[in-house]
Amino acid sequence: MKKILIVDDSSTIRKLVKYILKKQEYMISEAEDGLDAMEKLGNLEADLIIVDLNMPNMDGIEFVKNLRSNYYHMDTPVIMLTTTKDEDLKRDAMLAGVNLFLNKPVQPNFLIYKVESLLKGE
Ligand SMILES: [Mg+2]
């Protein structure tokens, strides 16, 4: 079973993403910010990570930079899900190693399709 980690400071968004992905058989874990996610990844595997941009303690871009410097997560697919439409932030996120940048609210079927494609390595 594929493991997905959802990182967002909004519990509502975490619940929503979890709900969207519910029909697929994924094992889903949650973290409330980048720091919490880095700590959890110490003893948790993830095949794909869905991360917010704006979060306290460690934001999404810092988190992805940290993730990419970790041997075990250099290639783990990351989807950034955010309300920002700021092109500079989007570029920073892509440079940090984000695979896909999506704006909230996301079309549920589109998110499912992208998650499946990234998990297949497409
Ligand atoms: Mg946020």
Backbone and ligand atoms as CSV (ligand in chain L), in Angstrom:
chain,resi,resn,atom,element,x,y,z
A,1,MET,N,N,0.846,-1.196,0.000
A,1,MET,CA,C,0.000,0.000,0.000
A,1,MET,C,C,0.887,1.254,0.000
A,2,LYS,N,N,0.577,2.184,-0.890
A,2,LYS,CA,C,1.384,3.414,-0.993
A,2,LYS,C,C,1.095,4.333,0.193
A,3,LYS,N,N,2.165,4.986,0.638
A,3,LYS,CA,C,2.035,5.856,1.809
A,3,LYS,C,C,2.139,7.322,1.403
A,4,ILE,N,N,1.167,8.104,1.864
A,4,ILE,CA,C,1.129,9.532,1.535
A,4,ILE,C,C,1.155,10.340,2.817
A,5,LEU,N,N,1.976,11.382,2.823
A,5,LEU,CA,C,2.034,12.283,3.975
A,5,LEU,C,C,1.440,13.628,3.558
A,6,ILE,N,N,0.464,14.101,4.333
A,6,ILE,CA,C,-0.161,15.401,4.081
A,6,ILE,C,C,0.366,16.392,5.120
A,7,VAL,N,N,0.969,17.477,4.641
A,7,VAL,CA,C,1.551,18.470,5.553
A,7,VAL,C,C,0.830,19.800,5.345
A,8,ASP,N,N,0.049,20.211,6.338
A,8,ASP,CA,C,-0.685,21.481,6.231
A,8,ASP,C,C,-1.038,21.926,7.644
A,9,ASP,N,N,-0.940,23.235,7.897
A,9,ASP,CA,C,-1.275,23.716,9.239
A,9,ASP,C,C,-2.790,23.800,9.440
A,10,SER,N,N,-3.554,23.658,8.375
A,10,SER,CA,C,-5.010,23.670,8.516
A,10,SER,C,C,-5.536,22.244,8.601
A,11,SER,N,N,-6.152,21.929,9.746
A,11,SER,CA,C,-6.672,20.569,9.907
A,11,SER,C,C,-7.825,20.345,8.930
A,12,THR,N,N,-8.510,21.422,8.546
A,12,THR,CA,C,-9.616,21.310,7.586
A,12,THR,C,C,-9.086,20.849,6.229
A,13,ILE,N,N,-7.979,21.458,5.801
A,13,ILE,CA,C,-7.381,21.062,4.517
A,13,ILE,C,C,-6.876,19.614,4.596
A,14,ARG,N,N,-6.250,19.264,5.718
A,14,ARG,CA,C,-5.756,17.886,5.846
A,14,ARG,C,C,-6.913,16.892,5.733
A,15,LYS,N,N,-8.022,17.227,6.395
A,15,LYS,CA,C,-9.206,16.354,6.338
A,15,LYS,C,C,-9.759,16.273,4.923
A,16,LEU,N,N,-9.779,17.417,4.250
A,16,LEU,CA,C,-10.317,17.478,2.893
A,16,LEU,C,C,-9.483,16.626,1.928
A,17,VAL,N,N,-8.173,16.786,1.997
A,17,VAL,CA,C,-7.287,16.025,1.104
A,17,VAL,C,C,-7.409,14.528,1.394
A,18,LYS,N,N,-7.483,14.209,2.680
A,18,LYS,CA,C,-7.658,12.822,3.093
A,18,LYS,C,C,-8.960,12.255,2.517
A,19,TYR,N,N,-9.998,13.076,2.587
A,19,TYR,CA,C,-11.306,12.678,2.083
A,19,TYR,C,C,-11.261,12.438,0.569
A,20,ILE,N,N,-10.590,13.357,-0.147
A,20,ILE,CA,C,-10.473,13.230,-1.604
A,20,ILE,C,C,-9.774,11.918,-1.976
A,21,LEU,N,N,-8.747,11.575,-1.202
A,21,LEU,CA,C,-7.934,10.402,-1.541
A,21,LEU,C,C,-8.486,9.101,-0.946
A,22,LYS,N,N,-9.615,9.218,-0.235
A,22,LYS,CA,C,-10.158,8.091,0.511
A,22,LYS,C,C,-10.489,6.858,-0.339
A,23,LYS,N,N,-11.014,7.120,-1.547
A,23,LYS,CA,C,-11.421,5.999,-2.403
A,23,LYS,C,C,-10.219,5.172,-2.872
A,24,GLN,N,N,-9.047,5.814,-2.906
A,24,GLN,CA,C,-7.847,5.094,-3.293
A,24,GLN,C,C,-7.315,4.398,-2.042
A,25,GLU,N,N,-6.629,3.283,-2.254
A,25,GLU,CA,C,-6.128,2.589,-1.073
A,25,GLU,C,C,-4.741,3.083,-0.687
A,26,TYR,N,N,-4.700,4.188,-0.007
A,26,TYR,CA,C,-3.435,4.743,0.440
A,26,TYR,C,C,-3.401,4.727,1.956
A,27,MET,N,N,-2.195,4.644,2.468
A,27,MET,CA,C,-2.029,4.791,3.902
A,27,MET,C,C,-1.644,6.253,4.116
A,28,ILE,N,N,-2.490,7.005,4.790
A,28,ILE,CA,C,-2.279,8.446,4.895
A,28,ILE,C,C,-1.858,8.881,6.293
A,29,SER,N,N,-0.809,9.707,6.344
A,29,SER,CA,C,-0.369,10.286,7.607
A,29,SER,C,C,-0.448,11.797,7.465
A,30,GLU,N,N,-0.465,12.474,8.612
A,30,GLU,CA,C,-0.577,13.932,8.598
A,30,GLU,C,C,0.510,14.569,9.449
A,31,ALA,N,N,0.895,15.786,9.045
A,31,ALA,CA,C,1.799,16.585,9.868
A,31,ALA,C,C,1.301,18.023,9.789
A,32,GLU,N,N,1.506,18.793,10.873
A,32,GLU,CA,C,0.895,20.127,10.883
A,32,GLU,C,C,1.795,21.259,10.417
A,33,ASP,N,N,3.063,20.979,10.206
A,33,ASP,CA,C,3.950,21.966,9.578
A,33,ASP,C,C,5.218,21.244,9.132
A,34,GLY,N,N,6.130,21.984,8.511
A,34,GLY,CA,C,7.329,21.360,7.965
A,34,GLY,C,C,8.186,20.678,9.015
A,35,LEU,N,N,8.262,21.322,10.172
A,35,LEU,CA,C,9.089,20.775,11.245
A,35,LEU,C,C,8.507,19.451,11.749
A,36,ASP,N,N,7.198,19.466,11.960
A,36,ASP,CA,C,6.492,18.261,12.395
A,36,ASP,C,C,6.693,17.150,11.355
A,37,ALA,N,N,6.625,17.519,10.078
A,37,ALA,CA,C,6.799,16.525,9.005
A,37,ALA,C,C,8.214,15.955,9.015
A,38,MET,N,N,9.236,16.811,9.179
A,38,MET,CA,C,10.615,16.323,9.204
A,38,MET,C,C,10.798,15.350,10.360
A,39,GLU,N,N,10.211,15.688,11.515
A,39,GLU,CA,C,10.312,14.804,12.673
A,39,GLU,C,C,9.628,13.471,12.396
A,40,LYS,N,N,8.421,13.548,11.830
A,40,LYS,CA,C,7.665,12.314,11.561
A,40,LYS,C,C,8.359,11.441,10.530
A,41,LEU,N,N,9.045,12.065,9.552
A,41,LEU,CA,C,9.707,11.290,8.501
A,41,LEU,C,C,10.902,10.506,9.035
A,42,GLY,N,N,11.286,10.786,10.290
A,42,GLY,CA,C,12.360,10.029,10.905
A,42,GLY,C,C,11.989,8.568,11.085
A,43,ASN,N,N,10.700,8.306,11.322
A,43,ASN,CA,C,10.293,6.911,11.495
A,43,ASN,C,C,9.026,6.575,10.728
A,44,LEU,N,N,8.872,7.270,9.612
A,44,LEU,CA,C,7.690,7.057,8.777
A,44,LEU,C,C,8.129,7.097,7.322
A,45,GLU,N,N,7.679,6.123,6.548
A,45,GLU,CA,C,8.023,6.151,5.123
A,45,GLU,C,C,6.948,6.934,4.389
A,46,ALA,N,N,7.327,7.558,3.292
A,46,ALA,CA,C,6.338,8.249,2.465
A,46,ALA,C,C,6.701,8.031,1.005
A,47,ASP,N,N,5.706,7.626,0.211
A,47,ASP,CA,C,5.930,7.448,-1.224
A,47,ASP,C,C,5.611,8.728,-1.973
A,48,LEU,N,N,4.848,9.602,-1.319
A,48,LEU,CA,C,4.480,10.886,-1.907
A,48,LEU,C,C,4.089,11.830,-0.778
A,49,ILE,N,N,4.411,13.109,-0.968
A,49,ILE,CA,C,4.094,14.100,0.061
A,49,ILE,C,C,3.298,15.243,-0.569
A,50,ILE,N,N,2.212,15.620,0.110
A,50,ILE,CA,C,1.419,16.774,-0.321
A,50,ILE,C,C,1.656,17.843,0.729
A,51,VAL,N,N,2.186,18.997,0.309
A,51,VAL,CA,C,2.584,20.002,1.292
A,51,VAL,C,C,2.028,21.386,0.978
A,52,ASP,N,N,1.656,22.079,2.026
A,52,ASP,CA,C,1.187,23.465,1.964
A,52,ASP,C,C,2.417,24.376,1.822
A,53,LEU,N,N,2.206,25.629,1.468
A,53,LEU,CA,C,3.329,26.578,1.404
A,53,LEU,C,C,3.446,27.349,2.722
A,54,ASN,N,N,2.387,28.067,3.076
A,54,ASN,CA,C,2.440,28.899,4.285
A,54,ASN,C,C,2.084,28.105,5.527
A,55,MET,N,N,3.110,27.920,6.372
A,55,MET,CA,C,2.914,27.178,7.623
A,55,MET,C,C,3.858,27.760,8.666
A,56,PRO,N,N,3.491,27.706,9.951
A,56,PRO,CA,C,4.406,28.177,10.992
A,56,PRO,C,C,5.584,27.204,11.163
A,57,ASN,N,N,6.573,27.620,11.912
A,57,ASN,CA,C,7.767,26.805,12.251
A,57,ASN,C,C,8.666,26.492,11.050
A,58,MET,N,N,8.131,25.826,10.043
A,58,MET,CA,C,8.909,25.574,8.822
A,58,MET,C,C,7.924,25.572,7.662
A,59,ASP,N,N,8.115,26.521,6.727
A,59,ASP,CA,C,7.158,26.590,5.613
A,59,ASP,C,C,7.445,25.515,4.567
A,60,GLY,N,N,6.610,25.463,3.563
A,60,GLY,CA,C,6.700,24.404,2.562
A,60,GLY,C,C,8.011,24.404,1.793
A,61,ILE,N,N,8.505,25.585,1.442
A,61,ILE,CA,C,9.744,25.649,0.656
A,61,ILE,C,C,10.935,25.188,1.492
A,62,GLU,N,N,11.019,25.651,2.747
A,62,GLU,CA,C,12.095,25.196,3.630
A,62,GLU,C,C,12.016,23.680,3.830
A,63,PHE,N,N,10.805,23.205,3.990
A,63,PHE,CA,C,10.598,21.765,4.179
A,63,PHE,C,C,11.133,20.981,2.987
A,64,VAL,N,N,10.793,21.432,1.772
A,64,VAL,CA,C,11.223,20.700,0.570
A,64,VAL,C,C,12.744,20.759,0.419
A,65,LYS,N,N,13.340,21.908,0.768
A,65,LYS,CA,C,14.810,22.002,0.723
A,65,LYS,C,C,15.428,20.975,1.672
A,66,ASN,N,N,14.880,20.892,2.874
A,66,ASN,CA,C,15.361,19.912,3.859
A,66,ASN,C,C,15.185,18.486,3.353
A,67,LEU,N,N,14.028,18.252,2.781
A,67,LEU,CA,C,13.693,16.926,2.277
A,67,LEU,C,C,14.676,16.503,1.189
A,68,ARG,N,N,14.948,17.400,0.260
A,68,ARG,CA,C,15.821,17.080,-0.874
A,68,ARG,C,C,17.281,16.884,-0.463
A,69,SER,N,N,17.648,17.396,0.708
A,69,SER,CA,C,19.023,17.181,1.160
A,69,SER,C,C,19.142,15.877,1.957
A,70,ASN,N,N,17.998,15.195,2.111
A,70,ASN,CA,C,17.986,13.918,2.828
A,70,ASN,C,C,18.055,12.783,1.801
A,71,TYR,N,N,19.055,11.945,1.938
A,71,TYR,CA,C,19.299,10.839,1.011
A,71,TYR,C,C,18.042,10.026,0.694
A,72,TYR,N,N,17.232,9.770,1.714
A,72,TYR,CA,C,16.057,8.922,1.521
A,72,TYR,C,C,14.909,9.615,0.790
A,73,HIS,N,N,14.959,10.922,0.723
A,73,HIS,CA,C,13.824,11.638,0.121
A,73,HIS,C,C,14.210,12.530,-1.043
A,74,MET,N,N,15.376,12.274,-1.617
A,74,MET,CA,C,15.815,13.078,-2.753
A,74,MET,C,C,14.835,12.995,-3.912
A,75,ASP,N,N,14.212,11.818,-4.074
A,75,ASP,CA,C,13.339,11.594,-5.230
A,75,ASP,C,C,11.864,11.414,-4.870
A,76,THR,N,N,11.517,11.568,-3.591
A,76,THR,CA,C,10.116,11.387,-3.199
A,76,THR,C,C,9.259,12.471,-3.869
A,77,PRO,N,N,8.223,12.081,-4.618
A,77,PRO,CA,C,7.401,13.097,-5.284
A,77,PRO,C,C,6.712,14.031,-4.285
A,78,VAL,N,N,6.732,15.315,-4.599
A,78,VAL,CA,C,6.108,16.317,-3.729
A,78,VAL,C,C,5.140,17.181,-4.537
A,79,ILE,N,N,3.915,17.261,-4.037
A,79,ILE,CA,C,2.917,18.164,-4.621
A,79,ILE,C,C,2.746,19.320,-3.645
A,80,MET,N,N,2.911,20.557,-4.119
A,80,MET,CA,C,2.641,21.702,-3.255
A,80,MET,C,C,1.248,22.209,-3.567
A,81,LEU,N,N,0.432,22.282,-2.507
A,81,LEU,CA,C,-0.966,22.672,-2.637
A,81,LEU,C,C,-1.141,23.972,-1.852
A,82,THR,N,N,-1.399,25.068,-2.558
A,82,THR,CA,C,-1.398,26.360,-1.887
A,82,THR,C,C,-2.401,27.331,-2.496
A,83,THR,N,N,-2.743,28.355,-1.734
A,83,THR,CA,C,-3.650,29.388,-2.247
A,83,THR,C,C,-2.875,30.447,-3.023
A,84,THR,N,N,-1.562,30.516,-2.845
A,84,THR,CA,C,-0.804,31.592,-3.477
A,84,THR,C,C,-0.697,31.411,-4.989
A,85,LYS,N,N,-0.806,32.524,-5.680
A,85,LYS,CA,C,-0.641,32.478,-7.131
A,85,LYS,C,C,0.620,33.264,-7.497
A,86,ASP,N,N,1.422,33.568,-6.486
A,86,ASP,CA,C,2.660,34.331,-6.663
A,86,ASP,C,C,3.657,33.528,-7.507
A,87,GLU,N,N,3.981,34.056,-8.667
A,87,GLU,CA,C,4.865,33.328,-9.591
A,87,GLU,C,C,6.285,33.160,-9.044
A,88,ASP,N,N,6.764,34.155,-8.254
A,88,ASP,CA,C,8.111,34.048,-7.673
A,88,ASP,C,C,8.169,32.900,-6.662
A,89,LEU,N,N,7.100,32.803,-5.851
A,89,LEU,CA,C,7.053,31.717,-4.868
A,89,LEU,C,C,6.944,30.366,-5.566
A,90,LYS,N,N,6.198,30.353,-6.649
A,90,LYS,CA,C,6.057,29.110,-7.413
A,90,LYS,C,C,7.430,28.695,-7.965
A,91,ARG,N,N,8.172,29.669,-8.504
A,91,ARG,CA,C,9.503,29.366,-9.037
A,91,ARG,C,C,10.430,28.867,-7.919
A,92,ASP,N,N,10.376,29.551,-6.749
A,92,ASP,CA,C,11.196,29.117,-5.607
A,92,ASP,C,C,10.864,27.680,-5.202
A,93,ALA,N,N,9.572,27.376,-5.227
A,93,ALA,CA,C,9.130,26.027,-4.841
A,93,ALA,C,C,9.652,24.990,-5.831
A,94,MET,N,N,9.578,25.302,-7.119
A,94,MET,CA,C,10.045,24.362,-8.135
A,94,MET,C,C,11.564,24.182,-8.022
A,95,LEU,N,N,12.265,25.299,-7.774
A,95,LEU,CA,C,13.723,25.222,-7.614
A,95,LEU,C,C,14.097,24.398,-6.389
A,96,ALA,N,N,13.277,24.493,-5.337
A,96,ALA,CA,C,13.552,23.730,-4.115
A,96,ALA,C,C,13.352,22.232,-4.350
A,97,GLY,N,N,12.577,21.874,-5.386
A,97,GLY,CA,C,12.409,20.454,-5.700
A,97,GLY,C,C,10.978,19.948,-5.702
A,98,VAL,N,N,10.024,20.895,-5.717
A,98,VAL,CA,C,8.619,20.483,-5.793
A,98,VAL,C,C,8.347,19.914,-7.192
A,99,ASN,N,N,7.620,18.804,-7.270
A,99,ASN,CA,C,7.326,18.200,-8.580
A,99,ASN,C,C,6.136,18.851,-9.266
A,100,LEU,N,N,5.174,19.287,-8.431
A,100,LEU,CA,C,3.949,19.840,-8.998
A,100,LEU,C,C,3.393,20.897,-8.056
A,101,PHE,N,N,3.000,22.029,-8.628
A,101,PHE,CA,C,2.483,23.148,-7.848
A,101,PHE,C,C,1.004,23.301,-8.198
A,102,LEU,N,N,0.112,23.127,-7.218
A,102,LEU,CA,C,-1.331,23.220,-7.471
A,102,LEU,C,C,-1.966,24.261,-6.570
A,103,ASN,N,N,-2.960,24.960,-7.109
A,103,ASN,CA,C,-3.674,25.944,-6.303
A,103,ASN,C,C,-4.920,25.344,-5.658
A,104,LYS,N,N,-5.159,25.783,-4.404
A,104,LYS,CA,C,-6.390,25.447,-3.697
A,104,LYS,C,C,-7.451,26.430,-4.201
A,105,PRO,N,N,-8.694,26.062,-4.363
A,105,PRO,CA,C,-9.191,24.697,-4.189
A,105,PRO,C,C,-8.832,23.847,-5.409
A,106,VAL,N,N,-8.502,22.580,-5.140
A,106,VAL,CA,C,-8.104,21.704,-6.235
A,106,VAL,C,C,-9.286,20.827,-6.640
A,107,GLN,N,N,-9.384,20.554,-7.930
A,107,GLN,CA,C,-10.407,19.636,-8.436
A,107,GLN,C,C,-10.066,18.242,-7.901
A,108,PRO,N,N,-10.958,17.620,-7.124
A,108,PRO,CA,C,-10.639,16.309,-6.545
A,108,PRO,C,C,-10.109,15.283,-7.552
A,109,ASN,N,N,-10.785,15.154,-8.689
A,109,ASN,CA,C,-10.339,14.143,-9.661
A,109,ASN,C,C,-8.964,14.465,-10.238
A,110,PHE,N,N,-8.689,15.746,-10.373
A,110,PHE,CA,C,-7.387,16.151,-10.897
A,110,PHE,C,C,-6.289,15.803,-9.894
A,111,LEU,N,N,-6.580,16.032,-8.612
A,111,LEU,CA,C,-5.597,15.696,-7.573
A,111,LEU,C,C,-5.340,14.185,-7.558
A,112,ILE,N,N,-6.407,13.404,-7.618
A,112,ILE,CA,C,-6.265,11.943,-7.620
A,112,ILE,C,C,-5.423,11.490,-8.813
A,113,TYR,N,N,-5.722,12.059,-9.966
A,113,TYR,CA,C,-4.997,11.709,-11.193
A,113,TYR,C,C,-3.514,12.037,-11.063
A,114,LYS,N,N,-3.214,13.223,-10.524
A,114,LYS,CA,C,-1.812,13.629,-10.386
A,114,LYS,C,C,-1.073,12.781,-9.350
A,115,VAL,N,N,-1.753,12.459,-8.254
A,115,VAL,CA,C,-1.148,11.614,-7.216
A,115,VAL,C,C,-0.806,10.247,-7.815
A,116,GLU,N,N,-1.759,9.683,-8.560
A,116,GLU,CA,C,-1.528,8.360,-9.165
A,116,GLU,C,C,-0.385,8.408,-10.173
A,117,SER,N,N,-0.356,9.450,-10.999
A,117,SER,CA,C,0.707,9.570,-12.007
A,117,SER,C,C,2.076,9.675,-11.337
A,118,LEU,N,N,2.177,10.523,-10.312
A,118,LEU,CA,C,3.469,10.696,-9.643
A,118,LEU,C,C,3.902,9.415,-8.936
A,119,LEU,N,N,2.939,8.690,-8.365
A,119,LEU,CA,C,3.283,7.430,-7.689
A,119,LEU,C,C,3.775,6.388,-8.687
A,120,LYS,N,N,3.308,6.497,-9.931
A,120,LYS,CA,C,3.761,5.568,-10.965
A,120,LYS,C,C,5.066,6.039,-11.582
A,121,GLY,N,N,5.544,7.195,-11.145
A,121,GLY,CA,C,6.790,7.725,-11.664
A,121,GLY,C,C,6.645,8.397,-13.016
A,122,GLU,N,N,5.418,8.852,-13.308
A,122,GLU,CA,C,5.181,9.517,-14.596
A,122,GLU,C,C,5.412,11.016,-14.475
L,1,MG,MG,MG,-1.145,27.147,5.569
